[in-house]
Amino acid sequence: MIKFLRLLTLLTLLVFPLSLFANFDFNANCLNAYKSIFELKLGNARAYISTEKKQHPNNSITPLLENYVDYFTILTSESKADFDRLKGNKSSRLDQISDDDKSSPYYLYAQAEINLQWALIRGRFGEYFNAAMEIKKANGLLQDNSKKFPNFHLNMKGLGLINAVLGNLPDGALKSTLSTFGIKGNLQTGLSMFEKLADNLPKSSYEPFYEEVVFYYAYVLTDVAHSSLAYSKTMKYTDRIADTSLLKSYLRSYVCIKNAHNDEAIAILAKKPEGSLYQPFPYLDYLEGLAHLNKLDLSAATYFNHFLSSNKGVNYIKDTYLHLGWIALLKGDKNGYSGFAAKAINNGYAYNEKDKQAKNEASSPQPSIDLLKARLLFDGGYLTKALQLLGDKKTADFSSDKDKTEFNYRLGRIYDDLGKDEDALNAYQATINLGKNSKYYFAANAALQMGKVYEKRKNFAKAKEAFNNAISMKNHEYESSIESQAKAGLKRLN
C-alpha cells in the first residue's frame, strides 16, 4: 500500500507539475504573470501578481515571480539605483517560501532561483563575494532538490546554468571564491542540460518554462561557450516564441550582431514590438547603433545618442562614446574624435569588459581609418568589402607597431572567416611575432584563433600548442576572456 501511494504521488507530480501543491500553485494568474515577464511586459506581470496576492495570499509562487520582475527590471535598466533599491527584497521573499510546504518540488527550487538570479545581477555590479555565496546556496538547493525530485525537470535549468558558467569562468574574484567552496562546473554538461530541456520541454507539461530555458541557453552559447553554433541554435529555438516578445527580439538581434549576421539584426530591431506595455530597454538602441555602424552607416549616431539620453544604467556608456568618436573620425573630424575619446575615458563606469576596453582604446593613439573600417565591416560579416580595404596593403604601409600588428590580425580574421586557412594561419603567426609582448589583445587572440583553425583541421598537436601560446601571453587586453577560451579549447582536445 505504501509503495502504491508513493507511485501515485510520483505519477501525479509528472502529470501536474505546475499546480500540485496549493501553496506553490502555478495557476492562471501566475502563468499569465510569468508569460508577461518573458515578453518584457513587466507592468502586466505586476498586475497579475497583485491579483494573485489578493486572491491567494499564501501562494509562495508569487514571491518567486516578484523576484523575476526585479531581475528583469535591473537587467533591462542596468541601473545601480534600481539594484540598490530592489536587492533588499530578497530576504523577505526567501522567508515566505521557507515557511511553506517542504514536500513541494518548488520549495527548494524557488529558493535556488531567487539566489541564482541575484547572483547573476550582483556579478554585473562587482559584488563578487555575495554572488559566489548565492551561487553556492543555489547549487546546494538544486542538488538536494534533484535527489528528492529526480523527475522535476526544472532543476536542470539552474544546474545547467551553474555548470556552464562555472565551467568556463575567467580567473578572478568570483572564480577564486567559488573554488574555495569546492564548486566547479563543466561547460559541456551545462550545454547538454540546456539542449535536452530546449528539445523536450515543448512536448511536456513544463512547456511554459520554455522561453526561460531558451533565454539562458542563448546566453550560454553566445557569451560563455562562444560557440560557432550560437546563431543557428538561437534562431532555431526562438522560432516558436511569439513575435510579441521583446525578449525574442533582443535574443535574436544580439546573437546576429555577435555572429556577423548584421543585416538580419537591423531587420529584427526595426520590427521589434514597441509601446507602453513593454519595459524600457535602452540597450536595444545601443545594439541598433552597433549594427548600423558595422556597415559604415554613420546614421548609427542617432541610435547611440538615443541610448545615452534614455539610459539610466552603468554599462556601455564608455563604449558608446568611443563609437561616437569613431563616427566623427570616419567623417574626417579628428577634433570630434578627441572630444568623444575624452568622454569615454572620464564618463561612465568600467564594470564590464566592453567599457574597460573602450577606456583603453580611447587612451591610445587615434586608430587608422582603414583598419577601423576593416574592423567594423568584419564585425558585420561584410568580409569581401573588408578584404578589399586591406588586401593590397603590406605591413610596411603602417607606421606604428600597434598598427602593424593590428593589420596582420585583421587580415587573419578576415581570411579565417572566408575559409582561407593557410592565409589566416600566416597572418596570425605574423601577428604573434609582432605583438606577443604588447599590451594589445591582437597576438593573444591570434593564437587562440590559430588553435581553433588547427582544431577544425584535426591537427590537435598544433591546436594545443596554439592554445597554450595564447595562455602564456600575459598583461594584455581581454586577458581573462582569451585565457578562459583557450583553456576551454584544451579541455575539448583532452
Secondary structure, 3 states (H helix, E strand, C coil): CHHHHHHHHHHHHHHCCCCCECCECCCHHHHHHHHHHCCCCHHHHHHHHHHHHHHCCCCCHHHHHHHHHHHHHHHHHCCHHHHHHHCCHHHHHHHHHHCCCCCCHHHHHHHHHHHHHHHHHHHHCCCHHHHHHHHHHHHHHHHHHHHHCCCCCCHHHHHHHHHHHHHCCCCCHHHHHHHHCCCCCCHHHHHHHHHHHHHHHHHCCCHHHHHHHHHHHHHHHHHHCCCCCHHHHHHHHHCCCCCCCHHHHHHHHHHHHHCCCHHHHHHHHHCCCCCCCCCCCCHHHHHHHHHHHHCCCCCHHHHHHHHHHHCCCCCCHHHHHHHHHHHHHHCCCHHHHHHHHHHHHHCCCCCCHHHHHHHHHHCCCCCCHHHHHHHHHHHHCCHHHHHHHHCCCCHHHCCCHHHHHHHHHHHHHHHHHCCCHHHHHHHHHHHHHHHCCCCCCHHHHHHHHHHHHHHHCCCHHHHHHHHHHHHHCCCCCCHHHHHHHHHHHHHHHC
